[in-house]
Amino acid sequence: MNTYSKYVMPFWLMAYLLSTSVALAQADEAERLKRSLGQITDSTAYVDALNRLALISYEQSADTTFHYAVRARQIADRLHYQKGRADALNNLGVVYDIKGNPQLALKYYNDAHMVYTRISDTVNVVQTLMNIGGVYRQLGRNDRSIEYVESALDLGYGLSQDSILSLVIYNYLLLFPERTGQAEADRYMRDAREIASRYNDIRTLIALDHLTAQALIDKGERESGLAVWDGVINQAIEKRLYYVSMDMLVGIGDLVATDDPARAAAYYSRGLDIADSLDYLFYSKVMARKLYDLYTTINEPAEASHYSRLLVGLYDKQELLDNTANIDYVDYAIKEQQLERLEEKSRSQTFFLLLALLGCVLAVGIILAIRQTLRVSRRLNARIVAQNLHLQKTLDALEQSQAENSRIMDVVAHDLRNPIGAISSAASMLLEMGGGMEHERKMLELIRKSATDSLGLVTGLLEVNKQAADMPKESVDLDELLRYCVDLMQSKAVAKQQDIALRSRSVTIIANREKLWRVVSNLIANAIKFSPPGGQIDVLLRVNPNGVRISVKDRGIGIPEHLRAKVFDMFTEAKRPGTDGEQPFGLGLAISKHIVEAHGGRIWFESNADNEPGTTFFLELPH
C-alpha cells in the first residue's frame, strides 16, 4: 500500500468514488436532484435519486451520504425494490469505509454484493467484489483480498459493457503490484487504457498515469517519475478532480520531504489551499498536520506553531460538525442488526402459526381421506406390482437390445477400418510411385481423400458408442491443453489469414485428456471453418464457483434459427460447408456433447451479442 495511506482515504476506494463524477459537476447535480425530489412521482425513481444523491455527496459530507442512503434503503425495503436496496447498502459501505470502520464497511458491501448477485446485476457484482477486496487489503487479509479482486478481474473480462474493467485493472495493479511480472503488468495497463479511452473515462486515465509515475520511481527513475506525478496532479486539478489530487499531493510531498523540504511544503500548501477553498475539512486536517510535522522536523518553530494553531481550529470545527450531525454510525448498525433479527423472528413465528393452522385443516381432510385411500390403495398396489414386473421385463429387453446394437456397431466399424485403411494406403502408394495420366492421379487423390474421410467417420461412430466408464480420467492442466490445441490449429487458421487469441490461466481438473482435446480442437476447427478469411477467433478460460468454462468465439456466418435445435444431433441436417468449401460429416458436435456429458459437464452455444456476427460455443466442466 502507499506509504501515506494512514493519513488519507484508501486509494482503491478513492478510485471507485472518482468514477461517479467530477467534483464541481457533482455539486451541480446534487442541487438539481434536491430540487427535483418533490416532483418525482415514481417511487423507484425516487429511491434511485436518493441513492445517487448519497453517492455524489461524500465529498461534502459523509453524514449527508449516510442520511440519503438510510432514507433510500427504508423506502426500497418497503417497496421490495431490490436494486434500490442494494445501491443503498453499497452507499452505507462507502460511508463506513470513509469513516474508517472496515468491519462494518465489509458487512454492507457483502450485503450489497449478495443482492446484486441475486438480481444478476453483473456490473455491480464486479464493483462490490472490488470493494470487498479493498477492505480485506486494509485489514491485512491479503489472501482474501486477492481472491475477491481476481474474481472481479475475471468477471470483468467477461462483461459486454466493460467500462468498469479499466477501474478493476487499475485497482489490481495498485493493490497487488507484486502479483504481476513486467510484461503482464504492461498488458494490463494497455487493456485499461484502451477501455478507458474507448469510454472517454478521463478520471481512470489520470489514475493510470499516477501508476506509471509510481512505477518509474520504483524502477529508480526518480526524477522522471516525479515529473510525471507532478503533471498528473496538474491534470487532475485542471479536470476538477480535487479529491484525487489531494492524495497525489500528499504522496508526492512525502516522497520529496526528506531531500527537498521546501518542495514538499509547496505541495502540502497547495493541497491545503484547495481543501480550504472547497471546504474539504478532512483533507484540511491532513495537509495542516503534514505541514506541522514537516516544519517541526526541519526545526522552524514559527511555522510549526502556525500550523499547530490551525490544526486545533480544524479539530474544533470537526467536533462542532460531529455534535451538530448527532449521528452514531455504530449504534445505527447495531440497531439495524437487532431490527433484522426481530423481523426474522416475527416472520418465523408468523410462518409457523400459519403452518400450524394449515396443518389442522389438512389433518381433518387427511383423516377423512385415509379410509377411502386405504381401500383404493389395496386395489392399486396389486395392479402396480403387475405393471412393474412388465416394465422391468421391457427395460431388460431394451438394455439387452442396446448392448447388442452397440456391440454390432463396434464390430462393423472396427471391421470397416481395415479395408478402408488398405484402400487409403494403396492410393497413397500409387501416388508416391508417380507416373500415370493426370486424370488417373486426380482419381487416386479422390480415392485417398474419400478413404481418409471414411476413416474419420468410422472413428466418430466408435467414439459415440463409448461409455463414460471407457474414458479413464487424470489430472489435466487446462491452460496447457488449450495452448496445445491453439498451437495445433494455428496452421489451419493461418491458411485462411485468421488469428486465434487465447486468454487462459492455470487450472487443473480431473478429465480424459485425449477426449477433452478432441472436443476443444473440434470447436476451434469449426470456428476456423465457418469464419471468413481474416477473421478473429477468441478462446477464453474462466473459473467460477461451479467449475470452469471454456468459450470459443468466432465472427463467422452464425447458425440460422431453424437449425439451432439440430446442431448436436447425430448426422444432423444442420451440417453446412465452411466458408472455404470445407465439407462436414455432421458428427463432431454430437461426439463432443457425448464426451462432455460423460465428464458431468454441458456444452451449448449462443449468438454473439450487440448484433455482432458469429457464434460463441461454451463448454462447462466441474472443477
Secondary structure, DSSP 8 states (H G I E B T S, - for coil): --TTTTTS--HHHHHHHHTT--HHHHHHHHHHHHHHGGG---HHHHHHHHHHHHHH-TTT-HHHHHHHHHHHHHHHHHHT-HHHHHHHHHHHHHHHHHTT-HHHHHHHHHHHHHHHHHTT-HHHHHHHHHHHHHHHHHTT-HHHHHHHHHHHHHHHHT-SS-TTHHHHHHHHHHH-GGGS-HHHHHHHHHHHHHHHHHTT-HHHHHHHHHHHHHHHHHTT-HHHHHHHHHHHHHHHHHTT-HHHHHHHHHHHHHHHTTT-HHHHHHHHHHHHHHHHHHT-HHHHHHHHHHHHHHHHHTT-HHHHHHHHHHHHHHHHHHHHHHHHH---HHHHHHHHHHHHHHHHHHHHHHHHHHHHHHHHHHHHHHHHHHHHHHHHHHHHHHHHHHHHHHHHHHHHHHHHHHHHHHHHHHHHHHHHHHHHHHHHHHHHHHHHH--S-HHHHHHHHHHHHHHHHHHHHHHHHHHHT--GGGS--EEEEHHHHHHHHHHHHHHHHHHTT-EEEEE----EEEE-HHHHHHHHHHHHHHHHHTS-TT-EEEEEEEEETTEEEEEEE--SS---GGGGGGTTSTT-TT----TT-----S-HHHHHHHHHHHTT-EEEEEE-STT-SSEEEEEEEE-
